[in-house]
Amino acid sequence: MFRRFENLLKPTEAPTQSEPPAGLLAFFWHFAKQARWLFITLFVIELFVALLDAAVPWFIGRIVTLVSTITPDEFLGKTWPFMIGMALVLLIARPGIVFARYLITNQAISGPFTNLIRWQSHWHVVRQSWAFFQNDFAGRISNRVMQTGGAVRQTLVSGITAMWYVMVYGTTAVVLAASADFWLTVPILLWFAAYISLLTYFVPRMRDRSKKGSEARSAVMGRIVDSYTNILTVKLFARARDEDNYVRDAIDNHTRVFLASQRLMTVFGTVLAVLNGLLITGAGGLAIVLWRNGAVEIGAIAMVLPLTFQLTNISRQIAIQIADIFEDIGVVQEGMMSIAVPLQLTDHPNSKPLAVHEGRIAFENLRFGYGRNAPARTEDGHLHPSAVLDGFSLTIKPGERVGLIGRSGAGKSTVVNLLLRFFDLEGGRILIDGQDISLATQESLRSQISVVTQDTSLLHRSIRANIRYGRRAASEEEVVRAARQAHADEFIHQLEDWRGNTGYDAHVGERGVKLSGGQRQRIAIARVILKNAPILVLDEATSALDSEVEAAIQTSLDTLMGGKTVIAIAHRLSTIARMDRLVVLDQGHIVEQGSHDELLALNGHYASLWKRQSGGFIDVDEDETARVTAAE
């Protein structure tokens, strides 16, 4: 039985719904409609729970009336049908309906529905553009995805069980009181009016403060994760105290916001306690007055007192649930800032998978400035500071190896990022084998391009899983062969993680921190060897390797580049000088191109960079413009 209810929802199926909408109610409905029959069932169940709970005070009043009017000898003979009916309600009907409620809330909704929201939120967020993740803390994004699922579920369940319950129970209380005497409904109706006014005043304020509290809590999470992620930098610069202050500020702010919310809850709870006291004393006193005047039986007093007392208990529970509901709504609103965000880079409606047969690449009159809407050129003809490329054109023949060279800010990394379609062009187009990449699916485009970057980070998984990331269906022999070609096999067998896993089963730690920079780079190269895409991008691919290791894998790189169209960015000339053609960029356009010897003979930009090199490096910073600009 439990498993049947637990399998009513399948959380991790591919979403068939559109992306989460930005409106709060629409956001709730986006997920709730996928389990609407469960919530409708819960809605009906809560109706019966409220009716059965309201029957208890009526039973009590009825028993008191019967006891006061029937002698002990005649009591069972005259009341046995009523007593059996009451027993059936209390011992069978009520436990049965409560059991049904738990099956819906605990088995069918709690875990499956919560994880359905988390899964679909992650499914959407992970397809956001690279720039999306550059503009926020990874810890805060993941925290929002995790917390929003539980908050949406709890808000929906609490909203149904709390508000519907108090409405049904309150209506039943009025009907039961009116059945004894209409005047007994007056205190209850006045209490309802005051209770609704109380909620009308306090609930919006609770909502606003809860949202601020959720944002403050998420900021604490983001700062803590940022410190942990960059713990090596913290240690190297001995800045633990600065990190203390950085996190302390966020925690102090969260404390202030939280206490402001709690002040509101304290006032609300106190006013509600006074209101509830007035209800019990007013209804009870009125019932006694009516009884003394002979207007009602003594059973009416026995019914009204527990009825109003239970109503006040429910109101206190509702108050607590309302606070929780609006705290959860604050969490949802804050989570929507990451989840209910339209995809910044989408495939064209008529996009098709990219088919690469030769590997010819054509950049045609590219213009790009990270969407800042500034003119590409200043009045004196120089590239505008906010622009990166203007009129950039370059054709790379199939199988050609091209090196991009230029000072920091020349646009080298931007060219690569645009080829990978991490950003949409502001002008021009990029063709691969005659196909416009803006009309190809992003996944098919990137599956045809292998990239080895300078800043290599590995997944917190095993060595085998990291290498196999290049091609999921690769066999064990292919994984080992790729590792050997990258000269990684020699150190892999010596690895052991904290769980005792060794060799290819050893985990590398978050972002690969258990490995040295050179080891991470060789694993990355092995991964690319296994992927074997027709287009290869080397962005400072050997920068983390010492000269001996670089020399050892240079042959492997030559093998890797064989038959592929290659774009290489490097300041270490041992890599760049081996390219078929060198392209020199300056202020967003090409100023020189040719072989190493041809460019030296020109005695231009490349020759100037060559003269300034020291030990095989160009004496300029890495081209970080694309990364820094996107992060801004």
Secondary structure, DSSP 8 states (H G I E B T S, - for coil): -HHHHHTS--TTS---S----SSHHHHHHHHHGGGHHHHHHHHHHHHHHHHHHHHHHHHHHHHHHHHHHS-HHHHHHHHHHHHHHHHHIIIIIHHHHHHHHHIIIIIIIIHHHHHHHHHHHHHHHTTS-HHHHHTS-HHHHHHHHHHHHHHHHHHHHHIIIIIIHHHHHHHHHHHHHHHH-GGGHHHHHHHHHHHHHHHHHHHHHHHHHHHHHHHHHHHHHHHHHHHHHTHHHHHHTT-HHHHHHHHHHHHHHHHHHHHHHHHHHHHHHHHHHHHHHHHHHHHHHHHHHHHHTTSS-HHHHHHHHHHHHHHHHHHHHHHHHHHHHHHHHHHHHHHHHHHS---SS---TT-B----SS--EEEEEEEE-TT----SB-TTS-B-TT--EEEEEEEE-TT-EEEEE-STTSSHHHHHHHHTTSS--SEEEEEETTEEGGGB-HHHHHHTEEEE-SS--B-SSBHHHHHHTT-TT--HHHHHHHHHHTT-HHHHTT-B-TTS-BGGG-B--TBTTTS-HHHHHHHHHHHHHHH--SEEEEESTTTTS-HHHHHHHHHHHHHHHTTSEEEEE-SBHHHHTTSSEEEEEETTEEEEEE-HHHHHHHTSHHHHHHHH-BTTB-SS----HHHHHHH-
